């Protein structure tokens, strides 16, 4: 029983490790496939190339981080997203919501919040409270300072509830957003030391492996440590699934679904599924996995046992 639970725990950690590394592959792939404007001049072209190189380097470093450092990175990133969402909600509410007439403009063409005034501000207060507590928890803020951060998020909502003038409400929302942005910048600056030591640890580990074992074993160890074949498989399957859903939605909106449309859709997915180096690697990882299990099925059918060679099987 204990061994089963330990194995399930290891599989869950491996799944989490793969899931945390997949967004880095998506971002690197998006940088490589981004549009290049040839009419922007050499200054604009140099700036774009520099930004692309810096982006690829940063997310490559994030991709190679240890599991613990990667989890902490995403924790900080989620805290920044929660703070940004709270600031945007406050700004949108001060610009478009009137609590007493319970009228507001829908940003996306549909309304998610109730139209009753009291229910509206209670719902927004609950949402902002959740965002504030999540922000404080993820950044690990303590005692009175944590309460002040949550209070800073809630103050613009209170200004709307007591019906302050519009200019005052806008000023309060802007000041609240600037205070939260300043707090976030200070917290991230205090954690730059951790990020530096995490990157330095990866660098020293890579240098040690290269000096002791050579380039080939270094690549094999890194390939195995970050579970790169699994990361590529999840990346490719997720990308193809998202593209298939978009194409099916577009086809169903404008055409009758038939076999000709189905084959056109399939050919478009196949073409878009190998339009970059990373997508080709992902498709190859999926095909190699299918071939591996197909070979195991054939060997099991004819009654031959399969012996895994460690130097080969860990790379596929």
Backbone bond lengths (Angstrom), bond angles and torsions (degrees), N, CA, C in turn:
res aa  C-N    CA-C-N  psi(-1)  N-CA   C-N-CA  omega(-1)  CA-C   N-CA-C  phi
1 X - - - 1.467 - - 1.535 110.93 -
2 X 1.344 114.52 -44.72 1.461 118.69 -179.51 1.519 110.96 -64.98
3 X 1.349 116.10 -40.40 1.461 119.16 179.52 1.528 111.33 -65.27
4 X 1.352 116.47 -36.50 1.469 119.81 177.51 1.519 111.10 -64.79
5 X 1.320 117.07 -43.20 1.466 120.22 178.23 1.522 111.44 -65.50
6 X 1.348 116.48 -38.67 1.465 119.12 178.11 1.530 110.73 -65.06
7 X 1.329 116.62 -39.86 1.461 119.87 178.71 1.513 111.66 -66.19
8 X 1.343 116.54 -40.38 1.464 119.79 177.22 1.528 111.03 -65.08
9 X 1.337 115.75 -38.36 1.462 118.91 177.07 1.514 112.47 -63.98
10 X 1.334 117.20 -41.11 1.459 120.54 177.26 1.522 111.70 -65.15
11 X 1.337 116.86 -39.26 1.461 119.84 178.19 1.526 111.39 -66.37
12 X 1.344 116.16 -38.31 1.467 119.35 177.64 1.522 111.20 -64.89
13 X 1.342 117.14 -41.39 1.463 120.27 177.79 1.531 111.10 -65.48
14 X 1.338 116.52 -38.69 1.465 119.47 177.39 1.527 111.13 -64.61
15 X 1.336 116.46 -40.73 1.464 120.22 177.70 1.525 111.23 -63.95
16 X 1.342 116.78 -42.08 1.464 120.76 177.75 1.524 110.53 -63.83
17 X 1.322 116.91 -40.71 1.461 121.24 179.80 1.528 111.02 -61.24
18 X 1.327 116.45 -43.86 1.468 120.59 178.87 1.525 110.57 -66.30
19 X 1.339 116.93 -44.17 1.466 120.79 -178.19 1.529 111.63 -62.52
20 X 1.341 118.05 -34.49 1.456 120.75 -179.22 1.526 112.52 -75.67
21 X 1.314 117.47 -21.95 1.467 120.19 -178.65 1.530 112.97 -91.29
22 X 1.331 117.23 -20.26 1.463 120.26 -177.12 1.536 112.71 -62.19
23 X 1.351 120.97 -42.39 1.477 119.07 179.21 1.523 113.77 -57.53
24 X 1.327 118.28 -32.34 1.468 120.25 177.37 1.523 110.41 -63.02
25 X 1.337 117.72 -40.82 1.462 120.94 178.28 1.527 110.06 -64.97
26 X 1.338 117.49 -40.21 1.460 120.67 177.91 1.530 110.82 -60.30
27 X 1.319 116.93 -44.34 1.464 120.46 -177.29 1.525 110.60 -68.66
28 X 1.336 117.68 -42.21 1.463 120.46 177.91 1.529 110.28 -62.81
29 X 1.336 116.84 -41.73 1.458 120.46 178.02 1.531 110.97 -64.01
30 X 1.331 116.89 -39.77 1.470 120.08 177.95 1.527 111.34 -65.85
31 X 1.333 118.08 -36.17 1.467 120.88 177.59 1.522 110.59 -65.54
32 X 1.327 116.32 -43.18 1.466 119.57 179.60 1.530 112.04 -65.89
33 X 1.343 117.10 -33.00 1.459 121.00 -176.79 1.528 113.46 -96.20
34 X 1.325 117.82 7.66 1.457 120.43 -178.35 1.519 110.74 -68.34
35 X 1.332 115.01 154.67 1.471 122.05 -175.19 1.524 110.67 -72.07
36 X 1.312 115.63 138.69 1.467 121.73 179.22 1.530 109.18 -114.14
37 X 1.324 116.72 119.87 1.455 122.63 -179.68 1.529 109.22 -94.71
38 X 1.330 116.52 112.21 1.463 120.60 -177.49 1.524 113.09 -76.94
39 X 1.321 118.08 -14.79 1.454 120.30 -178.17 1.511 114.46 -91.91
40 X 1.320 118.93 11.81 1.458 121.22 -176.67 1.522 113.32 -89.67
41 X 1.328 118.22 -2.69 1.456 120.14 179.67 1.517 112.11 86.54
42 X 1.355 114.21 171.09 1.468 117.81 -175.96 1.518 112.09 -72.58
43 X 1.336 117.53 -27.88 1.467 119.50 179.05 1.532 110.41 -68.28
44 X 1.343 115.92 -47.27 1.457 119.25 178.03 1.515 112.14 -64.20
45 X 1.350 116.84 -39.81 1.465 120.21 178.88 1.524 111.15 -64.14
46 X 1.343 116.51 -41.87 1.468 119.83 178.36 1.521 111.18 -64.29
47 X 1.337 116.58 -41.06 1.458 119.96 178.28 1.517 112.67 -63.53
48 X 1.330 116.40 -41.76 1.467 119.55 178.48 1.528 111.63 -65.38
49 X 1.325 116.04 -42.43 1.466 119.29 178.48 1.526 110.45 -62.56
50 X 1.330 116.85 -42.26 1.461 120.73 179.13 1.525 111.47 -62.80
51 X 1.337 116.04 -44.05 1.459 119.82 178.88 1.535 111.00 -63.29
52 X 1.331 116.66 -40.49 1.462 120.46 179.01 1.521 111.28 -64.52
53 X 1.336 116.41 -43.95 1.467 119.85 -179.54 1.527 110.60 -63.70
54 X 1.339 116.90 -44.21 1.467 120.17 178.87 1.523 110.97 -63.25
55 X 1.349 116.81 -42.97 1.461 119.98 178.60 1.511 112.46 -61.97
56 X 1.341 117.07 -43.55 1.469 120.26 179.49 1.520 110.33 -64.45
57 X 1.346 117.86 -41.90 1.464 120.79 179.82 1.524 111.37 -63.62
58 X 1.339 116.87 -44.19 1.464 120.25 -178.05 1.515 110.85 -63.13
59 X 1.325 117.65 -48.13 1.461 119.48 -176.38 1.526 112.08 -76.73
60 X 1.324 117.97 -21.13 1.459 119.47 170.79 1.516 110.68 -68.89
61 X 1.343 116.55 -41.20 1.465 120.42 175.80 1.527 110.42 -62.37
62 X 1.346 116.83 -43.85 1.469 120.03 178.01 1.527 110.79 -62.08
63 X 1.324 116.45 -38.52 1.463 120.54 178.87 1.520 111.63 -62.14
64 X 1.335 117.46 -33.22 1.463 121.46 -176.12 1.519 113.87 -91.12
65 X 1.332 117.80 -0.43 1.463 120.07 179.95 1.525 110.97 -65.33
66 X 1.327 114.77 158.56 1.460 119.51 174.62 1.524 110.08 -68.67
67 X 1.321 115.79 165.66 1.462 119.49 -176.43 1.526 111.83 -62.59
68 X 1.327 117.57 -40.81 1.463 121.46 -179.96 1.521 110.95 -65.27
69 X 1.338 117.18 -45.33 1.460 120.34 179.27 1.524 111.15 -66.93
70 X 1.328 116.86 -35.70 1.462 120.49 178.97 1.529 110.82 -65.83
71 X 1.331 116.46 -41.25 1.469 120.40 178.32 1.526 110.44 -63.66
72 X 1.323 117.25 -40.25 1.466 120.16 179.12 1.522 110.71 -67.29
73 X 1.318 117.32 -37.67 1.470 120.92 177.73 1.522 110.64 -60.80
74 X 1.329 117.47 -46.49 1.459 120.27 179.81 1.530 111.44 -69.36
75 X 1.320 117.89 -29.11 1.461 120.03 175.03 1.527 110.94 -62.87
76 X 1.330 116.51 -45.66 1.465 120.34 177.49 1.529 111.22 -65.66
77 X 1.323 116.16 -39.33 1.457 120.01 179.68 1.536 111.11 -64.14
78 X 1.339 117.09 -40.86 1.460 120.63 178.02 1.525 111.14 -66.62
79 X 1.326 117.52 -36.33 1.463 120.47 176.93 1.525 110.58 -62.82
80 X 1.338 116.75 -41.49 1.471 120.13 177.62 1.526 110.41 -63.27
81 X 1.333 117.62 -40.85 1.461 120.61 178.30 1.526 111.76 -63.75
82 X 1.331 117.75 -40.81 1.468 120.23 178.23 1.525 111.02 -64.13
83 X 1.332 116.57 -42.97 1.462 119.11 177.46 1.521 112.09 -63.15
84 X 1.330 116.95 -41.51 1.463 120.59 178.16 1.524 111.13 -64.28
85 X 1.337 117.44 -41.38 1.467 120.43 178.40 1.522 111.08 -63.03
86 X 1.336 117.94 -40.93 1.463 120.78 178.92 1.533 111.51 -63.50
87 X 1.328 116.61 -41.87 1.472 120.45 179.43 1.528 110.91 -65.62
88 X 1.341 117.23 -42.96 1.461 120.58 -179.64 1.531 111.11 -65.79
89 X 1.323 117.37 -38.41 1.475 120.04 177.79 1.525 110.46 -63.55
90 X 1.327 116.84 -43.59 1.462 119.73 178.53 1.527 111.44 -62.18
91 X 1.321 116.79 -43.59 1.462 119.77 -179.61 1.527 111.30 -66.64
92 X 1.327 116.79 -42.93 1.470 119.67 179.50 1.527 111.01 -65.73
93 X 1.342 116.68 -39.43 1.465 119.79 -179.43 1.522 111.47 -65.31
94 X 1.336 117.40 -41.23 1.467 119.43 179.78 1.526 111.79 -68.55
95 X 1.330 117.68 -21.94 1.464 120.31 -177.25 1.519 113.49 -93.87
96 X 1.338 118.81 -27.83 1.463 119.99 -168.36 1.525 115.23 -129.64
97 X 1.321 119.56 -5.15 1.465 119.69 -174.54 1.524 110.10 -113.45
98 X 1.318 115.42 131.02 1.461 122.74 172.43 1.527 107.07 -115.49
99 X 1.341 116.23 108.68 1.456 119.77 -173.20 1.526 112.68 -66.85
100 X 1.325 117.53 -31.45 1.450 118.90 -172.73 1.518 112.60 -81.68
101 X 1.327 117.23 -29.29 1.459 118.73 173.43 1.516 111.73 -96.34
102 X 1.341 115.62 -5.42 1.465 122.06 179.13 1.514 111.29 53.65
103 X 1.329 115.81 40.05 1.465 120.59 178.39 1.522 109.01 -119.43
104 X 1.302 116.45 135.69 1.451 120.81 177.38 1.518 108.63 -154.02
105 X 1.324 114.84 155.07 1.461 121.85 -179.74 1.527 109.48 -89.12
106 X 1.307 115.64 132.30 1.458 119.91 179.58 1.523 109.21 -80.73
107 X 1.347 116.39 127.76 1.461 120.49 -176.77 1.518 111.49 -71.30
108 X 1.332 118.23 -34.52 1.461 121.88 -175.61 1.524 112.72 -108.78
109 X 1.338 117.67 11.93 1.455 119.42 178.72 1.518 113.83 93.41
110 X 1.330 118.15 -5.36 1.461 120.81 176.83 1.525 108.40 -141.92
111 X 1.326 116.09 156.10 1.457 121.75 -174.67 1.525 109.87 -105.72
112 X 1.325 115.89 126.58 1.461 121.30 177.46 1.518 111.62 -96.66
113 X 1.332 117.46 -24.19 1.455 121.10 -177.33 1.525 110.69 -94.94
114 X 1.333 118.30 151.58 1.467 120.65 178.41 1.522 111.56 -67.81
115 X 1.333 115.55 157.47 1.457 120.27 -177.46 1.522 112.57 -90.25
116 X 1.334 118.62 -12.10 1.450 120.90 177.20 1.525 109.48 -71.61
117 X 1.352 117.23 132.52 1.452 120.90 -172.56 1.510 114.19 -59.99
118 X 1.336 117.98 -52.70 1.461 120.87 -178.18 1.521 111.85 -63.28
119 X 1.328 116.74 -43.60 1.467 120.22 178.48 1.512 110.86 -64.39
120 X 1.327 117.01 -33.31 1.462 121.69 -179.11 1.515 110.94 -64.40
121 X 1.317 117.80 -52.03 1.463 117.52 -176.60 1.521 112.09 -72.81
122 X 1.346 117.65 -28.90 1.464 118.90 174.33 1.531 110.85 -65.87
123 X 1.342 116.68 -41.38 1.462 119.96 177.38 1.521 112.11 -63.84
124 X 1.333 116.77 -42.70 1.460 119.70 178.68 1.524 111.41 -66.63
125 X 1.330 116.55 -37.16 1.459 119.55 177.95 1.527 110.67 -63.61
126 X 1.345 117.09 -40.05 1.467 120.33 178.46 1.526 110.84 -65.06
127 X 1.346 116.48 -42.41 1.466 120.01 179.59 1.525 111.01 -63.27
128 X 1.336 116.68 -46.43 1.455 119.96 179.90 1.530 112.15 -65.78
129 X 1.328 116.83 -34.57 1.459 120.11 176.78 1.527 110.78 -65.09
130 X 1.326 116.68 -41.47 1.474 120.41 177.68 1.524 110.55 -63.32
131 X 1.337 116.35 -44.51 1.464 119.69 178.98 1.530 111.10 -62.78
132 X 1.338 115.90 -42.66 1.464 119.39 -179.56 1.520 112.64 -64.70
133 X 1.330 117.31 -44.01 1.472 120.35 178.96 1.524 110.57 -65.64
134 X 1.347 116.67 -40.87 1.459 119.19 177.17 1.514 112.05 -63.33
135 X 1.312 117.64 -40.96 1.463 122.34 177.89 1.525 110.81 -61.29
136 X 1.334 116.13 -46.26 1.464 120.85 -179.73 1.523 111.01 -65.14
137 X 1.332 116.78 -41.78 1.464 120.87 -178.48 1.529 111.57 -66.35
138 X 1.334 117.32 -43.10 1.462 119.81 -177.42 1.527 112.43 -70.08
139 X 1.327 117.23 -34.35 1.460 119.94 177.09 1.522 112.72 -85.96
140 X 1.332 116.92 -3.40 1.470 122.92 177.39 1.528 111.67 58.31
141 X 1.345 115.85 45.58 1.455 120.75 176.32 1.525 109.45 -79.78
142 X 1.327 116.41 148.65 1.454 121.13 -171.35 1.533 111.81 -118.08
143 X 1.347 114.90 151.57 1.468 127.16 166.41 1.521 113.55 48.41
144 X 1.345 115.83 -129.51 1.463 122.12 -170.97 1.526 111.04 -64.16
145 X 1.312 117.66 -35.06 1.457 120.63 -177.95 1.526 110.71 -64.18
146 X 1.330 116.55 -37.59 1.464 119.82 177.40 1.520 110.79 -64.30
147 X 1.338 116.70 -41.80 1.466 120.07 177.99 1.532 111.20 -63.64
148 X 1.323 117.71 -37.22 1.461 120.47 179.11 1.530 111.27 -66.24
149 X 1.339 117.19 -36.10 1.460 120.21 178.46 1.531 110.61 -65.16
150 X 1.349 116.63 -45.70 1.467 120.13 177.97 1.531 110.06 -63.23
151 X 1.315 117.34 -39.48 1.462 121.05 177.79 1.529 110.81 -63.32
152 X 1.321 117.20 -39.91 1.464 120.98 177.89 1.532 111.01 -61.31
153 X 1.324 117.88 -37.31 1.461 121.14 178.57 1.528 111.26 -70.40
154 X 1.330 117.75 -33.08 1.464 121.39 -174.82 1.533 113.39 -85.97
155 X 1.336 118.17 -19.83 1.472 120.71 -173.72 1.532 112.54 -59.60
156 X 1.345 121.53 -44.70 1.475 119.05 178.89 1.517 113.21 -59.30
157 X 1.319 117.69 -34.45 1.458 120.49 177.48 1.523 111.31 -65.81
158 X 1.317 116.65 -40.19 1.468 119.26 177.53 1.531 111.33 -66.29
159 X 1.328 116.99 -34.95 1.457 119.48 176.75 1.515 112.26 -62.12
160 X 1.326 117.75 -34.81 1.465 120.83 176.53 1.525 111.28 -74.47
161 X 1.318 117.49 -34.82 1.464 120.74 -178.63 1.530 111.97 -65.73
162 X 1.338 117.01 -36.53 1.471 119.72 -179.60 1.523 111.48 -90.96
163 X 1.356 116.74 8.91 1.455 123.78 172.55 1.530 112.53 58.63
164 X 1.336 115.84 54.95 1.452 120.50 173.46 1.530 109.59 -72.14
165 X 1.308 118.08 161.97 1.477 119.71 176.33 1.526 111.60 -59.51
166 X 1.328 115.09 154.96 1.464 120.18 -174.26 1.521 111.96 -61.20
167 X 1.344 117.54 -41.87 1.463 119.95 -179.71 1.524 111.19 -63.61
168 X 1.314 116.47 -39.68 1.470 120.09 179.26 1.530 110.28 -66.45
169 X 1.341 116.70 -40.33 1.475 119.68 179.13 1.524 110.69 -63.38
170 X 1.322 116.94 -42.59 1.462 119.92 178.59 1.528 111.15 -63.36
171 X 1.336 116.40 -42.07 1.459 119.84 179.95 1.526 110.77 -64.35
172 X 1.337 117.33 -41.43 1.462 120.67 178.82 1.533 110.67 -63.06
173 X 1.337 116.64 -42.48 1.468 120.19 179.52 1.527 110.78 -63.36
174 X 1.348 117.38 -41.95 1.461 120.79 -179.97 1.524 110.71 -65.84
175 X 1.333 117.33 -45.01 1.470 120.79 179.85 1.528 110.64 -63.67
176 X 1.329 116.28 -41.34 1.460 119.90 178.17 1.532 111.26 -62.39
177 X 1.334 116.29 -43.01 1.460 119.58 177.93 1.515 112.80 -64.37
178 X 1.352 116.92 -40.29 1.461 120.05 178.54 1.523 111.41 -65.76
179 X 1.343 116.42 -39.40 1.469 119.37 178.18 1.522 111.37 -64.03
180 X 1.335 116.21 -42.08 1.466 119.44 178.80 1.526 110.93 -67.33
181 X 1.339 117.25 -38.80 1.461 120.56 177.79 1.533 111.03 -64.51
182 X 1.339 116.89 -40.35 1.457 120.58 177.74 1.522 111.28 -63.73
183 X 1.336 116.34 -43.57 1.466 120.04 178.07 1.530 111.04 -61.92
184 X 1.348 116.34 -41.57 1.466 119.70 179.10 1.527 110.94 -64.17
185 X 1.332 116.73 -42.05 1.461 120.39 179.98 1.526 110.95 -63.52
186 X 1.333 117.10 -40.70 1.471 120.57 178.98 1.529 110.69 -65.02
187 X 1.336 116.47 -43.43 1.468 119.98 179.89 1.524 111.24 -63.75
188 X 1.328 116.98 -41.78 1.460 119.77 178.66 1.524 111.25 -68.35
189 X 1.333 117.27 -37.78 1.461 119.98 178.18 1.525 111.08 -64.14
190 X 1.329 117.07 -36.78 1.465 120.65 177.85 1.528 111.49 -67.47
191 X 1.337 116.86 -23.41 1.467 120.32 -179.57 1.531 112.42 -98.89
192 X 1.330 117.24 3.58 1.464 119.16 175.65 1.523 111.17 -63.24
193 X 1.322 117.79 -31.47 1.455 121.53 177.69 1.526 110.43 -62.09
194 X 1.353 115.80 -41.72 1.472 119.05 177.63 1.523 110.50 -63.25
195 X 1.334 117.58 -43.63 1.459 120.31 -179.45 1.525 110.64 -64.97
196 X 1.320 117.32 -37.70 1.461 120.76 178.43 1.522 110.76 -63.01
197 X 1.331 116.88 -46.75 1.466 119.69 -179.43 1.529 111.58 -67.90
198 X 1.341 117.97 -32.19 1.473 119.91 176.03 1.522 110.42 -65.66
199 X 1.343 116.77 -45.11 1.465 119.86 177.32 1.530 111.16 -65.39
200 X 1.323 116.94 -38.16 1.460 119.98 178.52 1.527 110.86 -65.57
201 X 1.332 116.21 -37.54 1.472 119.43 177.60 1.526 110.67 -62.76
202 X 1.322 116.65 -43.31 1.468 119.88 178.02 1.528 110.23 -62.84
203 X 1.327 116.89 -42.14 1.462 120.60 -179.78 1.526 111.41 -63.47
204 X 1.341 117.09 -46.36 1.462 120.05 179.80 1.521 111.87 -64.58
205 X 1.362 115.92 -37.61 1.463 119.23 177.92 1.525 110.75 -64.22
206 X 1.332 117.08 -44.63 1.462 120.95 179.30 1.528 110.74 -63.97
207 X 1.330 117.21 -42.98 1.462 120.15 180.00 1.530 111.68 -64.63
208 X 1.334 116.46 -40.56 1.463 120.16 178.56 1.520 110.86 -64.04
209 X 1.340 116.90 -46.38 1.461 120.37 179.37 1.529 110.97 -61.55
210 X 1.321 117.06 -38.75 1.462 120.24 -178.64 1.527 111.03 -68.00
211 X 1.340 116.50 -41.81 1.465 119.05 -177.86 1.524 112.10 -71.29
212 X 1.332 117.33 -36.71 1.464 120.35 -175.46 1.517 111.98 -84.60
213 X 1.340 117.18 -45.03 1.460 120.59 -169.77 1.533 113.99 -111.32
214 X 1.305 118.42 -13.71 1.450 119.95 -179.59 1.519 112.44 93.79
215 X 1.338 115.05 173.39 1.458 121.32 -173.91 1.528 112.19 -68.83
216 X 1.334 117.69 -38.90 1.461 120.18 -175.64 1.527 111.40 -63.69
217 X 1.348 117.38 -49.72 1.463 120.05 179.43 1.523 111.67 -68.01
218 X 1.337 116.62 -30.06 1.465 119.26 175.52 1.519 110.87 -62.56
219 X 1.329 116.73 -47.27 1.464 120.22 178.90 1.520 111.37 -64.54
220 X 1.336 117.61 -40.21 1.460 120.23 179.20 1.526 111.67 -64.68
221 X 1.331 116.82 -41.55 1.468 120.36 -179.75 1.527 111.13 -66.76
222 X 1.351 116.49 -43.32 1.470 119.60 178.14 1.522 110.82 -65.28
223 X 1.332 116.27 -41.52 1.468 122.11 177.72 1.527 110.53 -57.30
224 X 1.324 116.08 -42.39 1.469 120.27 -178.92 1.525 111.42 -76.72
225 X 1.343 117.63 -39.31 1.466 121.00 -175.01 1.525 112.29 -64.66
226 X 1.321 117.39 -41.75 1.466 119.90 -179.10 1.531 112.32 -92.05
227 X 1.340 116.43 3.88 1.482 121.57 179.03 1.527 110.75 53.72
228 X 1.317 115.35 51.05 1.459 120.13 -172.42 1.527 114.27 -61.84
229 X 1.343 120.33 -39.30 1.472 118.18 176.26 1.530 112.88 -60.45
230 X 1.345 117.54 -41.21 1.468 119.96 178.14 1.529 110.92 -66.44
231 X 1.329 116.68 -38.66 1.466 120.63 177.71 1.530 110.49 -61.88
232 X 1.333 116.47 -43.16 1.459 120.28 179.06 1.523 111.39 -65.50
233 X 1.336 117.38 -39.21 1.470 120.09 179.21 1.516 110.89 -63.39
234 X 1.331 116.77 -47.45 1.472 120.02 -179.45 1.523 110.19 -64.18
235 X 1.335 117.46 -40.82 1.464 121.36 178.59 1.527 110.62 -60.17
236 X 1.328 117.81 -49.18 1.460 120.55 -176.03 1.524 111.39 -67.70
237 X 1.327 117.47 -43.90 1.467 120.20 -179.83 1.528 111.17 -65.02
238 X 1.322 117.37 -39.70 1.468 120.38 178.46 1.526 110.85 -66.39
239 X 1.328 116.64 -43.21 1.460 120.78 -179.84 1.528 111.79 -64.14
240 X 1.330 116.69 -45.55 1.462 120.21 179.85 1.529 110.78 -66.49
241 X 1.334 117.68 -38.28 1.471 120.54 178.19 1.520 111.24 -63.44
242 X 1.332 117.03 -43.94 1.468 120.40 178.43 1.526 111.36 -63.30
243 X 1.334 116.95 -42.94 1.462 119.65 178.24 1.525 111.36 -65.59
244 X 1.342 117.75 -37.31 1.466 120.70 178.39 1.522 110.96 -64.63
245 X 1.331 117.38 -42.00 1.469 120.09 178.91 1.525 111.10 -63.28
246 X 1.336 117.21 -40.99 1.463 120.50 179.44 1.527 110.85 -65.93
247 X 1.331 116.83 -44.42 1.466 120.12 -179.44 1.528 111.41 -65.99
248 X 1.330 117.49 -40.30 1.471 120.38 178.55 1.523 110.19 -64.08
249 X 1.332 116.76 -40.08 1.471 119.82 178.70 1.528 110.85 -63.70
250 X 1.344 116.47 -43.82 1.463 119.85 179.80 1.518 110.88 -65.99
251 X 1.346 117.11 -42.13 1.462 120.49 -178.50 1.520 110.94 -65.95
252 X 1.323 117.48 -43.37 1.462 120.65 -179.41 1.520 111.80 -67.80
253 X 1.328 116.85 -25.32 1.462 119.31 -179.95 1.526 112.00 -77.63
254 X 1.347 117.73 -28.75 1.455 118.58 -174.10 1.513 116.51 -122.20
255 X 1.355 118.28 -11.39 1.449 120.63 -175.96 1.519 110.36 -136.46
256 X 1.334 114.79 159.86 1.457 120.60 171.43 1.525 108.55 -82.35
257 X 1.309 116.12 133.77 1.455 120.45 -176.29 1.517 109.50 -76.30
258 X 1.345 116.71 120.60 1.462 122.94 -179.65 1.523 108.50 -139.55
259 X 1.349 115.68 179.33 1.456 119.55 -179.36 1.524 111.02 -66.73
260 X 1.338 117.28 -37.40 1.466 119.47 177.84 1.526 111.31 -62.45
261 X 1.330 115.29 -43.49 1.466 119.49 177.53 1.530 110.25 -64.40
262 X 1.339 116.19 -38.63 1.471 120.11 179.55 1.523 111.26 -62.25
263 X 1.347 117.04 -44.13 1.460 119.21 179.91 1.521 111.57 -68.95
264 X 1.338 117.98 -36.24 1.465 120.16 174.78 1.525 110.99 -63.01
265 X 1.332 115.76 -41.18 1.460 120.49 178.44 1.522 110.87 -63.61
266 X 1.337 116.30 -42.84 1.460 120.53 179.65 1.527 111.31 -64.72
267 X 1.317 117.11 -42.92 1.476 119.84 179.23 1.528 111.41 -65.00
268 X 1.326 117.20 -38.40 1.465 119.89 176.93 1.524 111.46 -64.35
269 X 1.342 116.31 -38.81 1.463 119.54 178.48 1.523 110.66 -66.61
270 X 1.331 116.84 -40.34 1.463 119.82 179.25 1.523 110.71 -64.52
271 X 1.330 117.16 -41.34 1.467 120.63 179.88 1.527 110.65 -66.38
272 X 1.339 116.25 -47.47 1.466 119.38 -179.14 1.519 112.13 -71.39
273 X 1.340 117.31 -19.05 1.458 120.63 179.35 1.507 114.04 -79.13
274 X 1.324 117.58 -3.97 1.473 120.13 177.55 1.529 110.09 -141.38
275 X 1.341 115.87 41.96 1.461 120.17 -176.95 1.520 113.36 -94.01
276 X 1.332 118.24 5.02 1.458 121.59 177.17 1.522 108.75 -150.43
277 X 1.314 115.54 170.85 1.464 119.93 -178.67 1.521 111.27 -63.90
278 X 1.324 117.29 -42.98 1.465 120.37 -178.49 1.522 111.64 -66.97
279 X 1.338 117.72 -37.99 1.462 118.95 178.72 1.528 111.33 -69.00
280 X 1.334 117.03 -34.34 1.468 119.56 175.66 1.526 110.19 -65.12
281 X 1.335 116.83 -42.31 1.457 120.00 176.87 1.525 111.17 -63.02
282 X 1.340 116.89 -41.18 1.461 119.71 178.45 1.511 112.66 -64.12
283 X 1.333 116.79 -44.06 1.462 120.24 177.62 1.522 110.69 -63.70
284 X 1.328 117.45 -39.20 1.463 120.70 177.79 1.523 111.05 -64.11
285 X 1.346 117.16 -38.75 1.465 120.04 178.27 1.527 111.28 -64.76
286 X 1.340 116.79 -39.71 1.466 120.04 177.93 1.524 110.93 -66.21
287 X 1.333 116.72 -45.23 1.464 120.42 -179.33 1.530 110.81 -64.87
288 X 1.334 116.94 -40.73 1.467 119.57 178.99 1.522 111.50 -64.39
289 X 1.323 117.11 -37.62 1.461 119.96 177.44 1.526 111.01 -65.88
290 X 1.337 116.83 -43.52 1.463 120.06 177.18 1.531 111.13 -61.99
291 X 1.342 116.69 -42.18 1.468 119.90 178.86 1.521 111.41 -65.40
292 X 1.336 116.46 -36.73 1.465 120.32 178.85 1.527 111.05 -61.39
293 X 1.340 116.39 -49.92 1.465 119.32 -178.44 1.532 111.73 -72.01
294 X 1.316 117.02 -28.76 1.467 119.16 174.15 1.522 110.42 -65.97
295 X 1.333 116.63 -42.02 1.454 119.94 176.50 1.514 112.52 -63.52
296 X 1.338 117.50 -39.95 1.463 120.32 176.25 1.521 111.41 -62.47
297 X 1.324 116.52 -39.00 1.476 119.87 179.23 1.525 110.74 -65.19
298 X 1.338 117.02 -40.90 1.467 120.28 179.04 1.520 110.65 -65.79
299 X 1.352 116.97 -42.62 1.462 119.85 178.85 1.527 111.23 -64.09
300 X 1.341 116.42 -40.03 1.463 119.11 177.97 1.523 111.35 -66.41
301 X 1.337 116.92 -34.11 1.468 120.70 -179.76 1.517 111.60 -68.24
302 X 1.331 117.30 -38.00 1.468 119.50 -178.58 1.528 111.73 -92.00
303 X 1.369 116.91 0.47 1.457 120.60 172.23 1.506 115.19 83.32
304 X 1.337 118.30 29.33 1.464 121.88 178.41 1.524 107.79 -112.33
305 X 1.325 115.59 129.53 1.457 120.09 178.28 1.519 109.90 -77.80
306 X 1.328 115.49 150.93 1.465 121.73 -176.90 1.516 109.03 -109.39
307 X 1.328 116.60 128.73 1.456 122.88 178.47 1.517 107.92 -107.01
308 X 1.347 116.69 119.79 1.466 121.48 -177.20 1.535 109.56 -80.79
309 X 1.315 116.56 127.35 1.456 122.02 174.68 1.531 107.89 -89.55
310 X 1.344 118.80 116.40 1.472 120.16 -172.03 1.511 113.98 -56.71
311 X 1.357 117.98 -41.13 1.465 120.04 -176.00 1.519 112.75 -68.08
312 X 1.360 117.24 -17.09 1.464 120.56 -178.96 1.514 110.53 -103.88
313 X 1.335 117.76 -46.40 1.464 120.65 -172.96 1.511 113.30 -68.24
314 X 1.326 117.78 -27.26 1.467 118.52 -178.30 1.524 112.11 -74.85
315 X 1.339 117.64 -12.33 1.448 121.03 -179.25 1.513 113.08 -95.51
316 X 1.352 118.66 -3.27 1.449 120.73 -174.79 1.509 110.70 -118.37
